[in-house]
């Protein structure tokens, strides 16, 4: 068997618009390493599997008849991997540099690191601060929802999980890397059992990074390598009842309960409730001003935080 440096694991669900962009960029940019691509398809109905089989025969496709979620789909793909490293990559990404080789080279030279990620950008070139962040807490969630982080953008203490005080332009050790592009040593991934499959989507990267660090490994953010992440192109298809907004908090609540216990998880839920209520009040004031000026109010934003407030009171939960 040919030695493989990197196994690129992609979970796809109806992302046919972006898969060719991602795969073409991988083949155009990735040099200097041996890699394989494994795609787990979560019962797509958009012809993704047929496209892959006809246009990308070099890709290994694992087709599932059911949507088992992001975490479980990645675990299935990683168990079929032959590489020294596992790279979890979203289908709505596009390489801008030889990012795979850069991350593998760093990991080869620094065995104390268990995982690494790189700079993720929006389509317009701006940085997605979610690419390198800290772990969720009741306090940083409250700072985000109450917009305290915006009032004090340079404060480390009052920052959200995205660490807004830092421009994300320099490489450094970090708590958590985005699951949109997360490279893990194969032996570390096998040791922790991959992603926690109790997390259907969102927050699985937080949990796996915590468990990697708990083993004694460090995690690195490599700002010199760049990948465009178009973002939410699968979950955006299921935005009914603000699915992604609630599921993100539900996953964080699960992580905190699992890791720290029910008290911190409950405090997180309370922080979400109080912060959401503040947002509702602020949006209501803003909408009143728009109505007085004869303009259309922002109903989507209002209902988004209303749904989040209801979740904090155990009045709803995401249906997956």
Secondary structure, DSSP 8 states (H G I E B T S, - for coil): ----SEEEEEEESS-HHHHHHHHHHHHHH--SS-EEEEEEEES-SSSHHHHHHHH-TTSEEEEESS---HHHHHHHHHHT--SSEEEEEESSEEESS-HHHHHHHHHHH-TTEEEEEEEEE-TTS-B-GGGEE----HHHHHHHHTTHHHHTTT-STT--TT-TTS-S-S-EE-SEE-TTEEEEEHHHHHHHTSS-TT--SSSHHHHHHHHHHHTT-EEEEEEEEEEEE---TTGGGG-GGGHHHHHHHHHHHHHHHHHH-HHHHHHHHHHHHHHHHHHHHHHHHHHHHHHHTT----HHHHHHHHHHHHHHTTS-----
